[in-house]
Amino acid sequence: MKVCGIIAEYDPFHEGHLHQLRRARELTQADYMVCVLGSAFSQRGDAMMFSTQDRARMALANGFDLVLGMPYSFSCAQANRFAVGGVGILHQLGVVTHQSFGCETTDLKALSDTARMLHAPDAVFKHALKQALEDGHSFAKAQGLAMAASLPQVDEALLSAPNFILGVSYLRAHLELGSTITPAVVLRQGDYHSRDTGGFASASAVRAMLQKNPEADLNGICPQKSQQVIRQAVIHPPGALDKALLARLRDMSPETLRQVPEISEGLEDRIKKALREVTSRADLINQVKTRRYPAARISRALTQALIGTQPRESLPSYARLLGFSNRAKPLLAAITQHGFPLVDRPAQERRVDMRLDMKAEELWYLGSGQPMKTAWQQEMIRL
Amino acid sequence: MKVCGIIAEYDPFHEGHLHQLRRARELTQADYMVCVLGSAFSQRGDAMMFSTQDRARMALANGFDLVLGMPYSFSCAQANRFAVGGVGILHQLGVVTHQSFGCETTDLKALSDTARMLHAPDAVFKHALKQALEDGHSFAKAQGLAMAASLPQVDEALLSAPNFILGVSYLRAHLELGSTITPAVVLRQGDYHSRDTGGFASASAVRAMLQKNPEADLNGICPQKSQQVIRQAVIHPPGALDKALLARLRDMSPETLRQVPEISEGLEDRIKKALREVTSRADLINQVKTRRYPAARISRALTQALIGTQPRESLPSYARLLGFSNRAKPLLAAITQHGFPLVDRPAQERRVDMRLDMKAEELWYLGSGQPMKTAWQQEMIRL
């Protein structure tokens, strides 16, 4: 049985995603396609526009056989932790043979050389990393500079390409978990961040379109089956929780703020100071970010401050079972044999480690104008 | 020197308020009119539509000589505490000779008989109060029933009239403080709560008009000098802090909620339960209120949960000096001699007891879409 996993956010699921899904199936000849889906708050720290449920619905409708939810504390986290969250679930399912991801290159050697270097850094890398951090670069930037120093055989442009970096994080997670999952790289088509360059529109471009005009024409941008979900969706407007966040930060002492995973080294004081000046989350991020602490890190830190922190596990201890297709029954049976917990009824679950995940969901629903209990009432989707 | 005080909210200052101010000056022949103004959250628990600063500006522009801010923990409180907050400041100023208030009657004997009864309740009253509380009535309603039993000489309709009740609270505060301030009662004209009955429009009617149409014609409803302030005001829209409140309540345990002054006897559990179902503060109040716990009490309790609680002083220890007219200088000099603290620069003040008051102001500004620091940057108004 060949099973291919894809780790994604699908906010919303667009034509580029459909292209990758189809190519992954072709490349791997998989019997089943499994999606590990980011939670209600994105890897970059923002609230998703579409609910976890609606994003799972889009993934299933467009061809996945099984959709699993990644716990919030991994999905709203820096790239390495996000990758460990996704790969950790795929690995622990015990049945996944392949993982597919989009990348700026299909040169698997470049990807795995880089992953091995990060897994067991050499002296050249360590020295260059230390130097770059001392020069005040962000961790991501410093890591890129150190990789360039240590990996002359890899195209330097690739080392700072966002999907190359994420792909490397996945392969590094494979190494760390001793996983035998085979990577299947799909070449990204054009520039996902612009509609004008002939490539697919990015999810952020689609969200911007929908924010401007909820009735915007999505033909050629999102598959019909995504459009059906999008047209009926209750969305979380950007900024919906801004006042809740600012009021929450108002109540947190610098000492409490410093306990947030991505906050350290005086960032707490910068946040407290800027808080008095701003009227929105976006303003606050703009005021606080530096070369060393880029916007995405601040954004995640703010979401973590709003939702709370807990002792962080190094590997997901469960995944949410968001939905599956009828034909996935043998797959589910095989997964069940391996014993990794799939949670299908959060309200009846006694797992303490789910509380933070469900709190993130509750606050997502609050922001979308729906009652918090909606987070607990999700029906599993069956197609 | 005759000095007359009026305790009010002025959200906004309308023609009815101007009428009362003028009648008070006539009745008392006061040299100076002093206003004690409610804070950013009303006695009924809602955020004011207009800032403390703008309401002070309206009071000064319409004829007050001095406007003082009542600390939040007294102004967002049940009628008796609100009255002690206002009268406590007037009394401690040391120069106030009269207090004027509007009432459904000018029968001072009815008012003071009732106040004396509440100050030193007789056996008939005590028994009837206990009975009515046991029957599940709200405290206000039970007190009304007990007064009717104990005070057959007072018109029963008066005993439940809102301004009669507030007037009695003022006179009771006079008794409790041993104050020699003379009451000056102004008869209320018509029904303040309706524009159609020929009386003055109430402040809530004016707010509803402005909410529906910010450009609504206010001639004959608000004095020109109020209109000038209203037209330039940044308002706090109703509901602006709803998500901040609901997220805050989400984080509070029933035990923490029970520490809120107006929450007791299982109300905390009702709030936690309803919280999952609702999408707004108004919904939550509707779901939680009972005959025993009326909407205003729930509303205040929710605001107290959002802003926080502290050990509550029984008498205001300061007032904010919001503004004064040029001609009030001799009045201010006389007040200074008596030594009651008037705070004119909150940002430079080291009083710990002001923190909650200023937090309420900060959250008001957050809701109005302005930075929180605006709360600290208020210039004193001089006319």
Interface residues (C-beta under 8 A of the other chain):
Chain A: A240 L241 K243 A244 L246 A247 R248 R250 D251 L275 R276 E277 V278 T279 L306 G308 K359 E362 L363 L366 G367 G369 Q370 P371 M372 K373
Chain B: A240 L241 K243 A244 L246 A247 R248 R250 D251 L275 R276 E277 V278 T279 L306 G308 K359 E362 L363 L366 G367 G369 Q370 P371 M372 K373
